[in-house]
Amino acid sequence: MAQKQIKRTKLGVIVGNRGFFPGHLCESGRTEILRVLEEEGIDAVVLDVADTKYGAVMTLDDAKACGNLFKANREHIDGILVTLPNFGDEKAIANTIRYSGLDVPVLVHAFNDDMTKMGIQDRRDSFCGKMSVCNNLKQYGISFSLTTLHTVDPSSESFRKDLRRFAGTCRVVRSLRHARLGSIGARPASFNTVRYSEKLLERSGITIETLDLSEVFGRANKRKDSDPAVKRKLEEIAAYVDVKGFPQDNLFRMASLGVVVEEWMNENDLAGTALQCWTSMEEYFGIVPCTIMSMLSSSLIPSACEVDITGLVGMYALQQASGRPSALLDWNNNYGEDPDKGVVFHCSNLPKEVFEEIHMDYHEILSGTVGRENTLGTIQGRIKASPFTYCGITTDDLNGGIATYTGEGIFTRDPLLTFGGYGAVQVPKFQKLLRYICESGFEHHVSSSMSSVADSLEEAFGKYMGWKTYRHGAENLY
């Protein structure tokens, strides 16, 4: 299974200039910004110094030149960075974005003044100019993001963190606005919780393709032992997890399922899937799909159980923000009497990267219902200690919109012994979050990633996707 790659972020860079401020600062500022972007692994589309004075924008003609450059690269630009080495011309900057025709996230940055260089030849006044630029962007109806500090040295760790956060926001927005996801099978009959609106997702650019389980079973059952694709998949499964001692017939069905799902995804250009994992799969095909789903998620092709499409959207967003595999979990149990701790769990299909160690096993919950011999394939183990970001997404059909929440916590090393894929979590003001989840009608599922990217998700969901977004532990509510 080929590992998907998170592509490098590419930003359109606008260097602001204003005629009666020191122009030489634009030349040096442009050089410094481009150096920092390269060091952070971010590509730039920017005017050449031969295109305009210092490669900056100041006039209407400059704005047209830069806008046309961005327009010519519109398929590759994920966001726009506005940088102000001096006060900058607010009209030229806003006009550049308008001429470009781009609807992408925008980050506004302003250089620090040097208190030892406050004469007419070296004073920037970017502090003031940033306010004027933001005022104009508001007038033009252009959404934008800000650096943590009002003015900041581009070489500083503070600005680099802002860049990383913004790059994550750009990747999330771009990927969600063009997402194609697969829904395999019907939702479990007992789970009204995973109902969702395809139409509301489509309005945000997220397309859902469907496939009936009967087609999956039919295609898989036509596979032969000699099928090269199935043989390769069997080898991939054995390389992923220890399969010694398990029945070859079950493993063959597992591999056949994996081949069918991947072929269908490739045919339909899908980035992830949500799958009906019980109980039709076990009763009529004789395995659980968890191992195949775990392998997909591990390869940055997120796979959500119980046909939870909105959970899959959350997994996909987290993956794009962090560049790491994501998982779908249940907010499942209290942890003793500690109000800020809990237990998360699934049966499980979690990617192996989240575990301390893994083993394949039979599904303990379903074994008593469908027969143990039909439930091989769960990936079990304890989730390792780590910071993590969580998010929930739901389609609010009654109000005609999409609602989300996000925040950060930690997987802890607190004592815990159970089955499936499990871990103990600590979330500040956890009871407040749980109350919000219940009162707002979110699902019991939660998407998670071993990363700290809640800032990127908050801005992507709320500011640029236009979804109602609650950031737990912060005051923002878009």
C-alpha positions in Angstrom: 0.0 0.0 0.0 1.6 3.2 -1.1 2.0 5.9 1.6 0.2 9.1 0.7 2.2 12.3 0.9 1.1 15.6 2.3 2.2 18.0 -0.3 4.3 21.1 0.5 2.3 24.2 1.2 2.6 27.0 -1.4 1.9 30.6 -0.5 1.4 33.6 -2.7 3.6 36.3 -1.1 2.7 40.0 -1.2 5.4 42.4 -0.1 3.9 45.7 0.8 5.5 49.1 0.1 4.6 52.7 0.4 6.3 55.5 -1.5 7.4 57.9 1.3 8.6 55.1 3.6 12.1 53.5 3.4 12.0 51.3 0.3 15.3 49.5 1.0 13.4 47.8 3.8 11.2 46.0 1.3 14.2 44.6 -0.5 15.8 43.2 2.6 12.4 42.2 4.1 11.5 40.3 0.9 14.8 38.4 1.1 14.3 37.5 4.8 10.8 36.3 4.4 11.6 34.1 1.4 14.5 32.6 3.4 12.3 31.7 6.4 9.7 30.2 4.1 12.2 28.0 2.5 13.6 26.9 5.9 10.1 26.0 6.9 9.5 23.9 3.8 7.0 26.3 2.3 7.1 27.2 -1.4 6.5 30.8 -2.6 4.9 32.5 -5.6 6.2 36.1 -5.5 7.0 39.0 -7.8 10.6 39.1 -9.0 12.6 42.2 -8.1 12.6 43.0 -11.9 8.8 43.0 -12.1 8.2 45.9 -9.7 10.3 48.1 -7.5 11.9 45.7 -5.0 9.4 43.0 -6.1 6.8 44.7 -3.9 3.3 46.1 -4.5 2.5 49.8 -4.1 0.6 51.0 -7.2 -2.4 49.8 -9.1 -0.2 48.4 -11.8 1.8 46.5 -9.2 -1.4 45.1 -7.9 -2.5 43.9 -11.3 1.0 42.3 -12.0 1.0 40.4 -8.7 -2.7 39.5 -9.0 -2.1 38.1 -12.5 0.9 36.1 -11.3 -1.2 34.6 -8.5 -4.0 33.9 -11.0 -1.6 32.1 -13.3 -0.7 29.8 -10.4 -4.1 29.5 -8.8 -4.1 25.7 -9.0 -1.1 25.6 -6.8 -1.5 28.4 -4.3 -2.8 27.3 -0.9 -2.8 30.6 0.8 -1.5 34.2 0.7 1.1 35.8 3.0 1.0 39.6 3.2 4.2 40.9 4.7 4.9 44.6 5.6 8.6 45.6 5.8 7.3 49.2 5.9 3.8 50.7 6.3 2.7 49.3 3.0 0.0 50.5 0.6 -3.3 49.0 1.9 -5.2 49.6 -1.4 -2.6 47.9 -3.5 -2.6 44.8 -1.2 -6.3 44.5 -1.1 -6.5 45.0 -4.9 -3.9 42.4 -5.5 -6.0 39.8 -3.7 -9.1 40.9 -5.6 -7.4 40.8 -9.0 -6.0 37.3 -8.2 -9.5 35.9 -7.9 -8.2 33.6 -5.1 -10.4 32.5 -2.2 -7.7 31.2 0.1 -6.6 31.9 3.7 -4.6 35.1 4.1 -2.0 35.8 6.8 -1.0 39.4 7.6 2.5 39.9 9.0 4.3 43.1 10.0 8.0 43.6 10.8 9.3 44.9 14.1 10.8 48.4 14.3 14.3 48.6 15.7 14.3 51.1 18.6 17.8 52.1 17.7 16.8 53.0 14.1 13.9 55.3 14.4 15.0 58.0 12.0 13.4 58.7 8.6 15.8 56.4 6.8 15.0 53.2 8.7 11.7 53.6 10.5 9.1 51.0 9.3 5.8 52.0 10.9 4.5 48.5 10.0 2.8 48.4 13.4 0.4 51.1 12.1 0.3 49.9 8.5 -0.9 46.5 9.5 -4.1 48.1 11.0 -4.7 49.9 7.7 -4.2 46.7 5.6 -6.6 44.8 7.9 -9.2 47.6 7.7 -9.1 47.4 3.9 -9.3 43.6 3.8 -12.4 43.9 6.0 -13.9 46.5 3.6 -13.2 44.2 0.6 -14.8 41.2 2.4 -11.5 39.3 2.5 -11.1 37.0 5.5 -7.6 37.0 7.1 -5.5 35.5 9.9 -3.1 37.3 12.2 0.3 36.5 13.7 0.3 35.9 17.5 2.3 39.1 18.0 1.1 42.3 16.2 4.7 42.8 14.9 7.2 40.0 14.8 10.7 39.2 13.6 10.3 36.7 10.7 13.3 34.7 12.0 11.8 34.3 15.5 10.2 31.0 16.7 7.0 32.9 17.3 6.6 33.7 13.6 7.7 30.3 12.6 5.0 28.8 14.8 2.5 31.2 13.2 3.6 30.0 9.7 3.3 26.3 10.6 -0.2 26.9 12.1 -1.2 28.9 9.0 0.2 26.3 6.6 -1.9 23.7 8.4 -5.0 25.9 8.0 -4.3 26.3 4.3 -4.0 22.6 3.8 -7.2 21.9 5.7 -9.2 24.4 3.7 -7.8 23.4 0.3 -8.4 19.7 1.0 -11.9 20.1 2.4 -13.0 22.3 -0.4 -12.1 19.6 -2.9 -12.6 16.4 -0.8 -13.9 13.2 -2.3 -14.8 10.6 0.3 -16.3 7.1 0.1 -19.2 5.7 2.1 -19.2 1.9 2.0 -22.4 0.2 3.1 -25.3 1.5 5.2 -24.9 2.9 8.6 -25.5 0.4 11.4 -29.3 0.2 12.0 -28.9 1.0 15.7 -26.8 4.1 15.1 -29.0 7.2 14.4 -26.0 9.1 15.7 -24.1 8.8 12.4 -26.9 10.3 10.3 -25.6 13.2 8.2 -26.5 15.5 5.3 -24.7 14.8 2.0 -26.1 18.1 0.6 -24.6 20.2 3.4 -21.2 18.6 2.9 -21.5 19.1 -0.8 -22.2 22.8 -0.3 -18.8 23.0 1.4 -17.1 21.2 -1.4 -17.1 17.7 0.2 -18.4 15.0 -2.2 -19.5 11.6 -1.0 -19.4 8.5 -3.3 -21.3 5.4 -2.1 -20.8 1.7 -2.6 -23.2 -1.1 -1.4 -21.7 -3.9 0.7 -23.3 -6.5 -1.6 -21.0 -5.1 -4.4 -18.0 -5.3 -2.1 -18.8 -8.9 -1.1 -19.5 -9.9 -4.7 -16.2 -8.4 -6.0 -14.2 -9.9 -3.2 -15.7 -13.4 -3.6 -14.6 -13.4 -7.2 -10.9 -13.2 -6.2 -8.8 -16.3 -6.5 -5.9 -17.5 -4.3 -3.6 -17.0 -7.3 -4.7 -13.3 -7.7 -1.4 -11.2 -7.7 -3.1 -8.3 -6.1 -4.5 -10.4 -3.2 -1.0 -12.0 -2.7 0.5 -8.6 -2.4 -2.1 -7.5 0.1 -1.5 -10.7 2.2 2.2 -9.8 2.3 1.4 -6.2 3.3 -0.9 -7.5 6.1 1.8 -9.8 7.4 4.4 -6.9 7.3 1.9 -4.7 9.2 1.0 -7.0 12.1 1.9 -10.5 13.3 -0.6 -13.0 11.6 1.0 -16.3 12.8 -1.5 -18.9 13.9 -4.5 -17.3 12.3 -6.6 -19.1 9.7 -5.4 -18.5 6.1 -9.0 -18.5 4.8 -9.8 -15.5 7.0 -6.7 -13.7 6.0 -7.4 -14.3 2.4 -10.9 -12.7 2.7 -9.3 -9.8 4.6 -6.8 -9.3 1.7 -9.5 -9.6 -0.9 -11.5 -6.9 0.9 -8.5 -4.6 1.0 -7.9 -5.0 -2.7 -11.6 -4.3 -3.6 -11.7 -1.2 -1.4 -8.5 0.2 -2.8 -9.5 -0.4 -6.4 -12.8 1.3 -5.9 -11.1 4.3 -4.2 -8.6 4.6 -7.0 -11.4 4.4 -9.6 -13.3 7.2 -7.9 -10.3 9.4 -6.8 -11.2 9.1 -3.1 -9.1 10.4 -0.2 -10.8 8.3 2.6 -13.6 6.0 3.5 -16.2 5.3 6.1 -17.3 1.6 6.3 -20.1 -0.5 7.6 -18.1 -2.6 9.9 -20.8 -4.6 11.8 -22.6 -6.9 11.7 -23.3 -7.6 8.0 -19.5 -7.8 7.4 -19.1 -10.6 10.0 -22.3 -12.5 9.3 -22.0 -12.6 5.5 -18.3 -12.2 4.8 -16.7 -13.7 7.9 -14.2 -11.1 9.1 -14.0 -7.7 10.7 -12.4 -5.1 8.4 -10.4 -3.4 11.2 -6.9 -4.4 10.0 -7.5 -3.2 6.4 -8.9 0.1 7.8 -6.0 0.5 10.2 -3.6 0.0 7.3 -5.4 2.6 5.2 -5.3 5.2 8.0 -1.6 4.4 8.7 -1.0 5.2 5.0 -2.7 8.7 5.4 -5.9 7.4 3.7 -8.2 7.8 6.7 -10.8 5.1 7.3 -13.7 5.6 9.7 -15.9 2.8 11.2 -19.7 2.6 11.5 -20.1 4.7 8.3 -19.3 7.9 10.3 -18.8 10.3 7.4 -18.5 13.4 9.5 -16.1 11.6 11.7 -14.1 10.8 8.6 -14.1 14.5 7.6 -12.6 15.2 11.0 -10.0 12.6 10.5 -9.1 14.0 7.1 -8.9 17.5 8.4 -6.6 16.5 11.3 -4.4 14.5 8.9 -4.0 17.5 6.5 -3.2 19.9 9.4 -0.6 17.6 11.0 0.7 15.4 8.2 0.2 12.4 10.6 -2.3 9.5 10.7 -5.5 10.2 12.5 -8.0 8.0 14.4 -11.7 7.8 15.2 -12.5 7.0 18.9 -15.4 6.9 21.3 -15.5 9.3 24.2 -16.2 6.1 26.2 -15.7 6.1 30.0 -15.0 8.2 33.0 -11.6 7.6 34.6 -12.3 7.1 38.3 -13.3 10.3 40.1 -11.1 12.7 38.1 -13.4 15.1 36.2 -10.7 16.1 33.7 -9.9 12.5 32.7 -11.6 9.9 30.7 -11.2 6.7 28.6 -11.3 6.6 24.8 -11.8 3.4 23.0 -12.6 1.6 19.7 -12.6 -2.1 18.9 -10.3 -1.2 16.9 -9.1 0.0 13.5 -6.7 2.6 14.8 -3.5 3.2 12.8 -0.5 1.4 14.4 1.4 4.7 14.9 -0.8 5.6 17.8 -0.1 2.4 19.8 2.6 1.4 22.2 2.5 -2.0 20.5 -0.2 -3.9 18.6 -1.6 -7.4 18.0 -4.3 -8.8 15.8 -7.2 -10.5 17.6 -10.8 -11.6 17.4 -13.6 -9.0 18.1 -14.5 -9.5 21.7 -17.8 -7.6 21.6 -19.2 -9.2 18.4 -18.0 -12.7 19.0 -20.9 -13.7 21.2 -23.4 -12.5 18.5 -21.9 -13.6 15.1 -19.5 -16.3 16.2 -15.8 -15.9 17.1 -14.6 -17.5 13.9 -16.2 -14.6 11.9 -14.5 -11.8 13.8 -10.8 -12.0 13.1 -9.0 -8.7 12.3 -9.2 -6.2 15.2 -6.0 -4.3 15.9 -5.6 -4.1 19.7 -3.3 -2.2 22.0 -2.9 0.7 24.3 -2.6 4.2 22.9 0.8 5.7 23.8 1.2 8.8 25.9 1.2 11.9 23.8 -0.3 15.4 23.3 -3.3 15.1 21.0 -5.8 17.3 19.1 -9.4 16.3 18.9 -12.3 17.4 16.8 -16.0 16.7 16.2 -18.0 17.6 13.1 -21.7 17.3 12.6 -24.1 18.4 9.9 -26.8 20.6 11.6 -29.6 19.7 9.3 -32.3 21.6 11.2 -30.4 24.9 10.9 -28.8 24.2 7.5 -25.1 24.3 8.5 -22.1 22.4 9.7 -21.0 22.6 13.4 -17.6 21.7 14.8 -15.6 21.6 18.0 -11.9 21.2 18.6 -9.3 21.4 21.3 -6.2 19.8 22.8 -5.4 17.3 25.6 -3.0 14.5 26.4 -3.0 10.7 26.3 -1.8 9.8 29.7 0.1 6.9 31.3 -2.5 6.4 33.9 -3.1 2.7 34.8 -5.7 1.1 32.5 -6.2 -2.5 31.3 -9.0 -3.4 28.9 -9.4 -4.7 25.3 -9.6 -3.1 21.9 -7.7 0.1 21.1 -7.8 2.2 24.2 -6.2 5.0 26.2 -6.7 7.4 29.1 -7.0 11.1 28.3 -6.8 14.3 30.2 -8.6 17.4 28.8 -8.7 20.7 30.7 -12.3 21.5 31.8 -13.4 18.2 30.4 -16.8 18.3 32.0 -17.5 21.6 30.2 -16.6 20.0 26.9 -18.8 17.0 27.5 -21.7 19.2 28.4 -21.1 21.2 25.1 -21.0 17.9 23.1 -24.3 16.7 24.7 -26.2 20.0 24.5 -25.1 20.6 20.9 -26.1 17.1 19.7 -22.6 15.9 18.6 -21.9 12.3 18.0 -20.1 10.1 20.7 -17.3 9.6 18.2 -14.3 12.0 18.2 -11.5 12.3 15.6 -8.0 12.6 17.0 -4.4 13.1 16.0 -1.2 12.9 18.0 -0.3 16.5 17.2 -1.1 20.1 18.4 -3.1 21.6 15.6 -6.3 22.9 17.1 -5.4 26.5 16.2 -5.2 25.4 12.5 -8.5 23.6 12.7 -10.2 26.4 14.5 -9.4 29.0 11.8 -9.9 26.6 8.9 -13.3 25.5 10.1 -14.6 28.8 11.5 -13.0 31.6 9.5 -12.6 30.1 6.1 -15.1 27.2 5.8 -17.7 29.3 7.5 -18.7 26.5 9.9 -19.9 27.2 13.5 -16.9 26.3 15.5 -16.3 25.9 19.2 -12.7 26.0 20.4 -12.6 24.3 23.8 -10.3 26.1 26.2 -10.4 29.4 24.2 -12.9 32.2 23.9 -13.4 32.0 20.2 -16.7 30.8 18.7 -17.1 31.4 15.0 
